[in-house]
Amino acid sequence: MSKTSLTIEKFRDGEESKYLIKSPKEIQLTLHAIAQKKLPAVIYFNDEQNFIKTTILAANANGIWLDVGPSADENTLLTGSALITFVTMYQGAKVQFTCHQIEMAIYAAHPAFYCPLPANMVRLQRRDFFRLTVPPDAHLKCLIPLKTAMPVQPSEVTIMDISVGGIALVCSEQSVNLVEGETYTDCRIELPDIGTLIATVQVKNLFEVTSPGGIVTKHAGCEFVHMDGKMGMLLQRYVSIMQSKLSGH
């Protein structure tokens, strides 16, 4: 089976909420527009081990009809899967949703898949869904002024990944005590050969990760809040340069 560029977008805990479309009418209209343009799409199933390339045939207020795959065995395996993920691109944005029920049907006298209209759908602009995993040798840090009764030096926290939307931090340092939902102003990130990024970040979620060796570290998913244009340009430049280096260009 050939590889596809329409991959499933993964999110940190709670991160996808800001990209969700929940209006049934908007979901229906978007899927109808995708059907009209016959845009290529992919359905992942069987614990994401298999996928079928497809197109949306039609969408209404109740559900969606999709092209079936060329293999009868894979079509049967898909209809027996408990979780199916649909991915496509529309107007430069990734569109993705999941469903728990898909069945064989007939559309325009031909076999088709049918599933109920999803309750919500993710729509991500390209600039939102590119996240740069920071190489360990880059040593990228975020200096966070913690709110305490006594003046202290800003705590230096390792950045695990970074995008124009936010950062993921590895809070293994003993001095770091971030609070979920808290906003931290005047955070500083030294971008090598670019400049100093100064931003306000909000901690969206905290979670623990256990390494194969049994070491537990706390990770924090953070969002940039109202970043100004100049800072945004610095960050985009850094991400673009690092992306080129990592791809060997």
N, C-alpha and C positions, 0 to 999 in steps of 0.2 A: 504494500500500500504506500503510495507516494506521500511525501510530507506536504503540509498545507501551511500557508502563512496566516490563516484565520485560526489563531490559537485562542484557548480559553484564557481570559484575563483573571488572575488571582488577586485577592484582596487580603489585607491585614484585617484583624477583627474590627468590624463596624465601619471600615473605610469606604465600602461601596455605597453607603447610605446617601452620600451627596451626589451620586451619579444615577440614582434610581428614578425612573419614571413610573408613577403609580396611577395616573389617569387612564382608565380603560379606553376612553375615546382617543387619547394621544397615542396609546400603544397600538390600537387598531389602525389609525391613520398612518402611522410609521410603517407598520407591517404591510399595509395595503400599498403604500408607495414603493416599498422594496419589491413587492410582487409585480407591480406595474413595470418596473425597470428590469425585472428578471435577473436580479443581482445574485452572484454566486454566494453560497452559504455552506456551512458545515454543521452536521449534527454529531456530537460526541455521545457515546453510550458505553455500556459494559464497563463501568468504573473508569471511563475515559481511555480505555485501552483500544477502542475501535472508533472509527468515524466514517460517515458517509457524506459525500458532497451532494448538495441539493439546491433547489430554489423554492421560494414560496410561490405557490400557484394562486392562492387567494387568501384573504383574511376578512372576517366580518366580526360583529360584536360578540360572537360566541366562540369562534375558534379559527384555526389556521389549517390550510391544506398544503402539503409539501410533496415534492417529487420523491419517489422511492429510489432506492439504490439499485444497482445492476445485479446484486447477489441476493437470491431469495433467502439463503441461510442468514446473511447479515441483517436483512430486513426483519426476519423472525426474531433474531437476537435482540434487535433494537426494540421491538414491540414488547419484549419481555423484560426490558431494563427498568429499574425503579427510578433512575435519575438520568435525564437527557438534557444536554446543554446545546443550545443553538447559538451560532456565532456568524455574523456577517459584517460588512462595512456599508455605511450609508452616509453620503455627503461628508466624507472625510472623518466619520466617527465610527467607532466599533459599537455594534449593537449586539447585546448578549442577553439571553434569558434561559431559565431552566423550567422543565416540566416533569411531572411524575407519572404522566399517563399519555401514551401515544398509541394509536391503533391504525390498522389498515382500513382504508375507505376507498370510495370511488369518486373521482373528480373529472368532469368532462369525459365520462365513459372510459377513463383509464385508472389503474391502481394508483393510490396516493396514501400518504400518511396524514392522519388528522390528530390534532391535539387542541385542548381548550385554550382560549386566549389567556396568556400568562397574567398573573396578578400584578407583576411589576417587571421592569425591563431596565437593564443597564445601558446607558449611552455615554461613551467616552470619546472626547476629542483626542486626536493624535498626541497633542502636547501633554494631555493628562495621563495617558497610559504608558508613556515611556518613562521607566524608572531605572536609573543608573545604579547598579550594584558597585559600590566603591571597592576597588582592589585593596587588599590589606596593606600593600606597600605605599598607598597614597596617604595613609595616616590622616584622614580628614576628620577634624574635630569640631564640635559645637561648644562654644563657651556660653553657659547659661547662668545669668545672675539669679541665684535662688533667693526667695523672699524669707529673710530671717530677721530676728530682732537685732542681731549684731552684724556689722559690715564684714563680709567675707569676700575672698577672691571668687570670681565666677567658676563654677564647676565645669571641667572639661570632659565632654562625653564623646565617645566614638560614634561616628556616623556609619551606619551599615548600608543604607541606600538613600538616594536623593533624587528628587524630581522638582519640576516647577511648582508642584502642589504641596510638597512637604518632605519630611525626612523620617527615617527609621533609625532609632538610637539603640546602642547596646549599653545598658546601664549597669555595667559590672563594677564601676568605680564606687568605692565605699561612700564617698561624699555625696553621691547623687540620691536625691529623694524626690523624684517627680511625682506630681499628683494628677491623676486622671481628670480631665476637664479644666485644669488650670491653664492660664495663659501666662507666658513669660516674655517680657519685652527686652529689647536691646540684646538679643542673642547674636553672637558673632561667629562667623565661619570664615576662616582664611582659605580662600581659593587660590592655590599656587599659580603664580604668573598672571592672575586675573585681577585680584583685589580682595577687599574685605566685604563680605555680605553681612549686613546688619538687618535683622528681621525680628518680628514677633511670631512666636510659635505657640500653638495650643496643643496640649497632649490629648489625643483622641482616644487612645487605648493603651493599656499596659498588660503585658502577658509574659509568662516565664517560659524559657526554652531550656530543655535538658539535653546536653551533648551526649554522644555515645559513651563518653567517659564518665558520665554521671554529674558533670558540672552544670549547675543551674544558673542562668543569667536572666536578668530582667530586660525585656525589650520594650521600647516605647514608640508608638506610631504617632507622629506629630504633623500638624498642618500649618503651613504658613498663613498668617492672617494679614490681609490688606497690604501685601507687599507692593512697594512703589515701583514705578517703571524702571528706574535706574538699577535697583537691586535685582529686579526680574531679568534684566538684560545681562547682568553679570552672571547670574545663575545659568541662564540659557547658554551663554557662551562657554561656561565651564563644562556643562553637560555635553554640549556638542563636541568640544575638543576631546573630552575623555572617551566619548562614544567612538570617535574617529581612531583614537589610539588603540582602543580595545579591539576594533574591527580590523586593525592593521593597515588603515588608509593613511 
